[in-house]
Structures are given as C-alpha cells and as structure tokens.
Amino acid sequence: MKKITQAAIIGMDVSRDWLDIHILPSNRRKRLPNTNKGHERLSEMALCERALVCFEATGGQEWRLWAALDAAGIKTRQLPPAQIKAFAASRGTRAKTDRIDAELIALFMAFRPEAGRTLPHEKIRFLRALVSKRGQLVETRKRLLAQIKAHGKLGSANLFEAIDKELKELLDHQIAQLEARIEQTIATDERLARTADILRSVPGIGPVASTMLIAEMPELGQITGEQAAALTGLAPIAHDSGAMRGKRAIGGGRRVLRHVMFQSAIVASHHNPVLKTFADRLRAAGKPHKVVITAVARKLTTIANALVNSGQSWKPQTA
C-alpha cells in the first residue's frame, strides 16, 4: 500500500473572492479573502506550518497568488483538475463544495506528493500571457469572419461592410503586434531562443506551435516522451477487460497544446519526410484519419521533447 506523506500540506480551493483552505495533518479549515491581505495571511500561515501549498488549475485565477507565494519562498504545486476529480470519484465523494474541494486537494497531494507542477519562471509567465491574448484575438477574428460570411449569405453584407473591414484591420494589427512582442520576448532570452530554434527546425512545427510548446509546457526536454504525450493529452488510454480489447482513446492533458499539436501534425504528415512515411504506413493499414493524425501528433511531441533534451536540431535520422 502506498504510504501517505505526513508533511504539512495546505490544500486550497481558489475562487474569485475567496480562498478555502484545508490544512493537513491537523485537518484545520480556514477561509481567507482572495485579496492582497488574504494572500499575506496565507503566506504567514504556510511559513509558520512549513507547508506545501497546493491548488487546482483554475484558468488563471490562481496565478497572481501563485506568484506571491513563490516570491515569499513557499513551496507550491498546481494540480490538474481531472486528477482531483478522479481522486474524488475513487473515494466515493459526490458532494461538491469549496471546503470539500480544498480537503480533496490536500488529501490528493498527501497521497501523490510528486504530482503537479511548480511555478514557471517570470519570462515564461509573461510569454504565456502574450500567447493566451493572441489566441483570444485569433478566435475573435475567426468569429468575425464567420459573421461576415453569414452577412453575405443573408444579403446584408453592404450594411456592415465598413464596420467589419475596420474591425478586421484592427484585429489583424493587434495580432501582428502581439506576435512581434512574442518573438522579441523569445529572442531576448538565450535559452528560449535556442529552444525555439530547435523546435522550428522540425518540419511541421512553426512559430505558433513552438511558442505554444515553450509557454504551455516549460517541462519540455526535462521529462520522458511518455510524460510529454500525456501532458498534451495525446497518450493512448486503454479500455481492456479480460479477453476484450477496446479502442484506445486520448484525453486529459493541456487542451490548448493538444489542439496546436493536431494542427502541426496535419502539416507534418504531408511535409515532414519521416512523419509522412509514418502517416502513409498507417493509412495503408486502413487506420482512420483521426487515428493517423493523433499518432503523428504524439510522435511529433515526443520528437520535440527528445530534441530539446539533447539540445540538437532536427535531422531525419534522429526521429
């Protein structure tokens, strides 16, 4: 049976206004405001307890607090929500409140002390913010283009032509500005610039995919290929029972990475000589298109991880 750590742990559920806290092994609970004052009180508590503070990824609400805790010298860990959900199911916990979530997070950390990730350094956080904002603007532009197309079908394009043109030009300009800042951020950091050069040497991985990998998976090159595939949600999940062998599926991981690696895999399956041969072999074996692209995306991710680990640029014989 796996031994549960007895080290002090503060599990925390982060919401917009509150921080619900559960402390192990004392099983004390506390609620603090999600403000600078609340952050200071939490830091004092964590330092006094010599505790590891852990919390779920919440889509960004935790980042300011995370940086404050890290600056105070407190050990922190961000945990994947899917793992906490699975842990709750394994315990038969069906009720959901902020207090229960905080306790589950603390218990999960006690059971899996190696889980989660530490705070990326400041340059990576800045790059991640730029990449995220670019993604938002690209999605806004896609919606605008869909609306323009709809106006054309409805015969109302002339009514909005000037407005739509102005909006599109504004979005194009803002996206271009963000892309320039992203490239500048990478170019002014020797390690990031080298990583970007290595990634972009791989046919199929362009500026967007390489930047996304750097910003969203700072662990790249420091983990195994299997771990890299799992973080992108590209690792196959078995569904077997007895003599029955079910279909493999993918899921979990960092969704934004999975999407960008799928797009890269489509390009690589046609223009990367090694991966094109790999994809053609799968197609010849009768594999469906999605299975082929998923396999190429997984292989592309493991290649990227291996190259960053070795510090070497792409050569076909290294795949």
C-alpha positions as CSV (number, residue, x, y, z in Angstrom):
1,M,0.0,0.0,0.0
2,K,1.3,3.4,-0.9
3,K,2.5,5.4,2.1
4,I,0.8,8.8,2.6
5,T,3.1,11.7,3.4
6,Q,2.8,13.3,6.8
7,A,4.4,16.6,5.7
8,A,2.3,19.7,6.3
9,I,0.1,20.5,3.3
10,I,-2.3,23.3,2.7
11,G,-5.0,22.4,0.1
12,M,-6.7,25.4,-1.3
13,D,-9.8,26.0,-3.5
14,V,-9.4,29.3,-5.3
15,S,-12.4,31.3,-6.3
16,R,-12.8,34.9,-7.5
17,D,-13.5,36.2,-3.9
18,W,-12.3,33.5,-1.5
19,L,-9.6,31.0,-0.6
20,D,-10.9,28.0,1.1
21,I,-8.1,26.2,2.9
22,H,-7.7,22.7,4.4
23,I,-4.5,22.0,6.4
24,L,-3.0,18.5,6.9
25,P,-2.3,16.7,9.0
26,S,-4.2,18.8,11.6
27,N,-7.4,18.9,9.5
28,R,-7.9,22.6,10.2
29,R,-10.1,24.7,7.9
30,K,-10.0,28.4,7.1
31,R,-11.5,30.8,4.7
32,L,-9.5,33.9,3.6
33,P,-10.4,36.7,1.2
34,N,-8.8,36.4,-2.3
35,T,-7.1,39.8,-1.8
36,N,-3.6,41.0,-1.1
37,K,-4.3,40.9,2.6
38,G,-5.6,37.3,2.3
39,H,-2.5,36.4,0.4
40,E,-0.3,37.8,3.1
41,R,-2.2,35.8,5.8
42,L,-1.9,32.6,3.8
43,S,1.8,33.2,3.3
44,E,2.3,33.7,7.1
45,M,0.3,30.5,7.8
46,A,2.3,28.5,5.2
47,L,5.7,29.7,6.5
48,C,4.6,29.0,10.1
49,E,3.5,25.5,9.2
50,R,6.4,25.0,6.8
51,A,3.7,23.7,4.5
52,L,3.4,22.9,0.8
53,V,0.5,24.9,-0.7
54,C,-1.4,23.1,-3.5
55,F,-4.4,24.1,-5.6
56,E,-6.1,23.2,-8.9
57,A,-5.5,25.0,-12.2
58,T,-8.5,27.3,-12.4
59,G,-7.9,29.0,-15.8
60,G,-5.8,31.9,-14.4
61,Q,-7.4,32.9,-11.1
62,E,-4.6,31.3,-9.2
63,W,-1.6,32.9,-11.0
64,R,-1.3,36.1,-9.0
65,L,-1.5,34.3,-5.7
66,W,0.9,31.6,-7.0
67,A,3.5,34.2,-7.8
68,A,3.1,35.9,-4.4
69,L,3.6,32.6,-2.6
70,D,6.6,31.7,-4.7
71,A,8.1,35.1,-4.0
72,A,7.7,34.5,-0.3
73,G,9.7,31.3,-0.6
74,I,6.8,29.0,-0.1
75,K,6.7,25.6,-1.9
76,T,3.7,25.4,-4.2
77,R,2.1,22.9,-6.6
78,Q,-0.6,23.4,-9.3
79,L,-2.6,20.3,-9.8
80,P,-4.7,19.1,-12.8
81,P,-8.4,19.3,-12.1
82,A,-9.0,16.0,-13.9
83,Q,-6.8,14.2,-11.4
84,I,-8.6,15.7,-8.4
85,K,-12.0,14.7,-10.0
86,A,-10.8,11.1,-10.4
87,F,-9.4,11.1,-6.9
88,A,-12.8,12.3,-5.6
89,A,-14.6,9.6,-7.5
90,S,-12.3,6.9,-6.1
91,R,-13.2,8.0,-2.6
92,G,-16.9,8.0,-3.4
93,T,-17.1,11.7,-2.8
94,R,-20.1,13.1,-4.7
95,A,-20.9,16.3,-2.8
96,K,-19.1,19.4,-4.1
97,T,-18.4,22.5,-2.0
98,D,-15.4,24.8,-1.8
99,R,-14.5,23.3,1.6
100,I,-14.7,19.7,0.3
101,D,-12.7,20.6,-2.7
102,A,-9.9,22.1,-0.5
103,E,-9.8,18.9,1.6
104,L,-9.7,16.7,-1.5
105,I,-6.8,18.8,-3.0
106,A,-4.8,18.4,0.3
107,L,-5.5,14.7,0.5
108,F,-4.6,14.1,-3.1
109,M,-1.3,15.9,-2.6
110,A,-0.6,13.8,0.5
111,F,-1.2,10.7,-1.5
112,R,0.6,11.9,-4.6
113,P,3.5,14.1,-3.4
114,E,5.1,14.0,-6.8
115,A,2.1,15.3,-8.7
116,G,1.5,18.7,-10.2
117,R,3.9,21.4,-11.4
118,T,5.8,24.3,-9.9
119,L,5.6,27.9,-10.9
120,P,7.2,28.6,-14.3
121,H,9.8,31.4,-14.2
122,E,8.7,35.0,-14.8
123,K,9.7,35.1,-18.5
124,I,7.6,32.0,-19.2
125,R,4.6,33.5,-17.4
126,F,4.9,36.7,-19.4
127,L,5.2,34.7,-22.7
128,R,2.2,32.6,-21.7
129,A,0.1,35.8,-21.1
130,L,1.1,37.1,-24.6
131,V,0.3,33.7,-26.2
132,S,-3.0,33.5,-24.4
133,K,-4.1,37.0,-25.5
134,R,-3.0,36.3,-29.1
135,G,-5.2,33.1,-29.0
136,Q,-8.2,35.1,-27.8
137,L,-7.8,37.7,-30.6
138,V,-7.4,35.0,-33.2
139,E,-10.7,33.4,-32.0
140,T,-12.4,36.8,-32.1
141,R,-11.2,37.2,-35.7
142,K,-12.5,33.8,-36.7
143,R,-15.9,34.7,-35.3
144,L,-15.9,38.0,-37.1
145,L,-15.0,36.2,-40.4
146,A,-17.9,33.8,-39.8
147,Q,-20.2,36.7,-39.3
148,I,-19.0,38.4,-42.4
149,K,-19.7,35.2,-44.4
150,A,-23.2,35.0,-42.8
151,H,-23.9,38.6,-43.8
152,G,-23.1,37.7,-47.4
153,K,-25.5,34.8,-47.4
154,L,-28.2,37.0,-45.9
155,G,-27.7,39.8,-48.4
156,S,-26.8,42.2,-45.6
157,A,-23.0,42.5,-46.2
158,N,-23.3,46.1,-47.5
159,L,-24.9,47.2,-44.2
160,F,-21.8,46.2,-42.2
161,E,-19.0,46.2,-44.7
162,A,-17.3,49.4,-43.4
163,I,-17.6,48.2,-39.7
164,D,-16.4,44.7,-40.4
165,K,-13.5,45.9,-42.5
166,E,-12.4,48.3,-39.7
167,L,-12.8,45.6,-37.0
168,K,-10.8,43.0,-39.1
169,E,-8.0,45.5,-39.8
170,L,-7.8,46.4,-36.0
171,L,-7.6,42.7,-35.1
172,D,-5.0,42.0,-37.7
173,H,-2.9,44.8,-36.4
174,Q,-3.3,43.8,-32.8
175,I,-2.4,40.2,-33.6
176,A,0.7,41.3,-35.5
177,Q,1.8,43.4,-32.6
178,L,1.4,40.6,-30.2
179,E,3.3,38.2,-32.5
180,A,6.1,40.8,-32.7
181,R,6.2,41.0,-28.8
182,I,6.3,37.2,-28.6
183,E,9.2,37.0,-31.0
184,Q,11.0,39.7,-29.1
185,T,10.5,38.0,-25.8
186,I,11.9,34.8,-27.1
187,A,14.8,36.5,-28.9
188,T,16.0,38.3,-25.8
189,D,16.3,35.1,-23.7
190,E,19.2,32.9,-24.9
191,R,17.6,29.6,-23.5
192,L,14.2,30.4,-25.0
193,A,15.7,31.4,-28.3
194,R,17.7,28.1,-28.5
195,T,14.6,26.1,-27.7
196,A,12.6,27.9,-30.3
197,D,15.3,27.3,-32.9
198,I,15.4,23.6,-32.1
199,L,11.6,23.2,-32.3
200,R,11.3,25.2,-35.5
201,S,13.9,23.0,-37.2
202,V,11.3,20.2,-37.2
203,P,9.2,20.3,-40.4
204,G,5.6,20.7,-39.1
205,I,6.4,22.9,-36.1
206,G,6.1,26.5,-36.9
207,P,6.3,29.8,-34.9
208,V,2.8,29.4,-33.3
209,A,3.3,25.7,-32.3
210,S,6.9,26.3,-31.0
211,T,5.8,29.3,-28.9
212,M,2.8,27.4,-27.5
213,L,5.0,24.5,-26.5
214,I,7.5,26.8,-24.8
215,A,4.8,28.8,-23.0
216,E,2.4,25.9,-22.0
217,M,4.9,23.1,-21.4
218,P,8.0,24.5,-19.8
219,E,8.8,21.0,-18.7
220,L,9.7,20.1,-22.3
221,G,13.1,18.4,-22.6
222,Q,13.1,17.6,-18.8
223,I,10.6,14.8,-18.9
224,T,10.1,11.5,-20.8
225,G,8.4,11.2,-24.1
226,E,5.5,9.4,-22.5
227,Q,5.1,12.2,-20.0
228,A,5.2,14.8,-22.8
229,A,2.5,12.9,-24.7
230,A,0.4,12.7,-21.5
231,L,0.8,16.4,-20.8
232,T,-0.6,17.2,-24.3
233,G,-3.4,14.7,-23.9
234,L,-2.0,12.5,-26.7
235,A,-1.1,9.4,-24.7
236,P,-3.4,6.4,-25.6
237,I,-5.8,5.3,-22.8
238,A,-6.5,1.6,-22.8
239,H,-10.1,0.2,-22.5
240,D,-9.4,-3.5,-22.0
241,S,-11.1,-6.1,-19.9
242,G,-10.3,-9.8,-19.9
243,A,-10.1,-11.0,-23.4
244,M,-11.8,-7.9,-24.7
245,R,-9.5,-5.3,-26.2
246,G,-11.3,-2.0,-26.5
247,K,-10.5,1.0,-28.7
248,R,-7.7,3.3,-27.4
249,A,-8.7,6.9,-26.7
250,I,-7.0,10.2,-25.8
251,G,-7.9,12.8,-23.3
252,G,-6.9,15.0,-20.4
253,G,-3.6,16.9,-20.6
254,R,-3.4,20.6,-21.6
255,R,-6.1,21.0,-24.2
256,V,-4.6,24.1,-25.9
257,L,-1.4,22.0,-26.6
258,R,-3.4,19.1,-28.0
259,H,-5.1,21.4,-30.4
260,V,-1.9,23.1,-31.7
261,M,-0.1,19.7,-32.0
262,F,-3.0,18.3,-34.1
263,Q,-2.7,21.3,-36.4
264,S,1.1,20.7,-36.6
265,A,0.6,17.0,-37.2
266,I,-1.6,17.7,-40.3
267,V,1.3,19.8,-41.8
268,A,3.9,17.2,-40.7
269,S,2.0,14.3,-42.2
270,H,2.5,15.9,-45.6
271,H,5.7,17.8,-45.4
272,N,7.9,16.1,-42.8
273,P,9.6,13.2,-44.7
274,V,9.9,10.9,-41.7
275,L,6.4,11.6,-40.4
276,K,4.8,11.5,-43.9
277,T,6.2,7.9,-44.3
278,F,4.9,7.1,-40.8
279,A,1.4,8.5,-41.7
280,D,1.3,6.8,-45.1
281,R,2.1,3.5,-43.4
282,L,-0.8,3.9,-41.0
283,R,-3.2,5.0,-43.9
284,A,-2.1,1.9,-45.9
285,A,-3.0,-0.2,-42.9
286,G,-6.6,1.2,-43.0
287,K,-6.3,3.5,-40.0
288,P,-8.9,6.3,-39.8
289,H,-7.8,9.9,-40.5
290,K,-8.2,10.9,-36.9
291,V,-6.1,8.0,-35.6
292,V,-3.4,8.8,-38.1
293,I,-3.2,12.5,-37.1
294,T,-3.3,11.6,-33.4
295,A,-0.4,9.2,-33.9
296,V,1.6,11.7,-35.8
297,A,0.9,14.4,-33.2
298,R,2.0,12.1,-30.5
299,K,5.2,11.2,-32.4
300,L,5.9,14.9,-33.2
301,T,5.5,15.7,-29.5
302,T,8.0,13.0,-28.4
303,I,10.4,14.1,-31.1
304,A,10.2,17.7,-29.9
305,N,10.8,16.6,-26.3
306,A,13.8,14.5,-27.3
307,L,15.4,17.2,-29.4
308,V,15.1,19.9,-26.7
309,N,16.5,17.4,-24.2
310,S,19.5,16.7,-26.4
311,G,20.0,20.4,-27.5
312,Q,20.2,19.2,-31.1
313,S,18.2,20.4,-34.1
314,W,16.2,18.2,-36.3
315,K,17.8,15.6,-38.5
316,P,15.6,12.9,-40.2
317,Q,17.7,10.1,-38.8
318,T,17.0,11.3,-35.2
319,A,13.3,10.6,-35.4
